[in-house]
Amino acid sequence: MRTLVIDASVALKWLVPEEMSDVARDLSGVPDRLVAPRLIITEIANALARKTIQGLLSSREATYHFSTLPALLPELIDVDELIAPALENACKLRHPIYDLIYLETARRLDAQLVTADRRFTAKLVGTDLARHVLFLSDWHPS
């Protein structure tokens, strides 16, 4: 069984229909170990709030979707020890630290981060960190 780190761009697709939600839902049903840094809770709550503000979800729907996240992703990793190395990489890559926390989680677990964030994956091309990242559409069950 392999370990996959899930970021908010993928987990949100489990909860609300978006492009590639079908692939994300397939991923949620695999026997692999799916984990995420605890940061995902805040990021998902923020994304659901944003969808509510945009009129795409009611607050009741957002609350319901948020309540289903623990069943889909029961294993969360504390981030305290991940922040310093993530900060270093965020500075090198000139990229927001949030994504680097997910990446550092994958690196520490010798796992792959599954993301739907094209901009982030593009930043990693040609770096040693790229081996820890898998774009959602490139994921296939093992």
N, C-alpha and C positions, 0 to 999 in steps of 0.2 A: 504494500500500500504506500503510495507516495503522499507527500504533504504539499498542499497548494495553499498559498496565501491569497486571500480574496480581498480586493480593495473595494472602496465604496462605489466606484463606477460599475462594477459587476454586481455587487449586492443590491444596488438600487434597481437593477434590471430584474432581479428576483421578485421585487415588490410591486413595481409599476411597469406597464408595457412601454418599451422603448426599442430602438433599433438594437438588434442582437439579443433581445430578451429570450428568444427561444433557445439560443445557445447557452445563455446564462442559466436558464431553468434546467437544461440538460446537465450542466455542470453541478448544480445543487443536488442532483440525485445520485452522484457517483459514490462508490465506496471509499474513495480517497479521503484522507484527513484534511478537512477544510478549516483553516484558521484565519484569524485577522488580528491586527493590533487593536487594543481597546478603543483607540481613536475612531474606529469605524462607527461606533455608536453615535458620536457627536456629528460625524460627517453625514450619516444617513438622516439623522434628525434634521440637520440643516437643509439637505436636499429635499426632504419631504415638505419642510416649511416653505422653501422656495417654490415648489410646485403648487402649494396652496396659495401663496401670494400671487402666482401667475394665473390662478383660476383653473389649474389642471386637476386639482384634487380638492375635496372638501377637508376641513380640519378633522372631521370624523374619520374619513378615509385615511388621512395621513396618520392619525393616531392608531388606527387598526393596523396599517401596514407596518408601522414601527413596532407594534407589539408582537408581530410575527417573526421579527429578526432573530431573537434568541433561539428559536426552534430551528432556523435555517443555518445558524452559525453559532453553535454552543461553545466553541473554544476560542476565548479571547486572550491575547498575550499582553501583559503589562508593557508599557512603553518607556518607563523611566530609563532603563539601560540602553535604549535604542536611540534616544534623542541626540546624544553627543556625536556618534558616528553619522547619524542622519544629517545633522547640522553641517558637519564637515563636507559631506557629499552635496548637500544643497548649495553650499557656497561654491564648490568646484563647478557644479553644473548650472549654477544660476537658475535654480528651480525651487518652487515651494517645498518646504520641509515635509509637509504632510505626505506627499508621494514617496519621499525618501524614507519615511518611517515604515511604510509598507515594504519597501524594498529591503530595508535593513532587517525586518522581520524574516523575509525570505532568505536573506543571506545567512542570518544566524541559525536558521533551521535547515540550511542546505536544501532549500525548497525553491519553488518557482512562484513568483507573484503573477497572478492572472489579473489583467487590467483591460479596460476598454478605452483607456486614455491614450489616444494616438500621439498627442504632443509629448507626453512623457516618454513613451517608447521611442520616439524619434530622437529625443535628447540622449538616450542611452546607447544608440547605435555606435559601434566602434569602441565602447568602453568595456572593461572587465565586468561591470555590473550587468551588462545586457544579458548574460547567460542566466540570470535569475528572473528574467521577465518573459512572460508569454502573453501576446495579445489575444484577447478573448476569441476572435474569429479563427485563430490558429490552434486553439485548444481542441483536442480530440480525446475521447475516453481511451484509457489504456487497456 
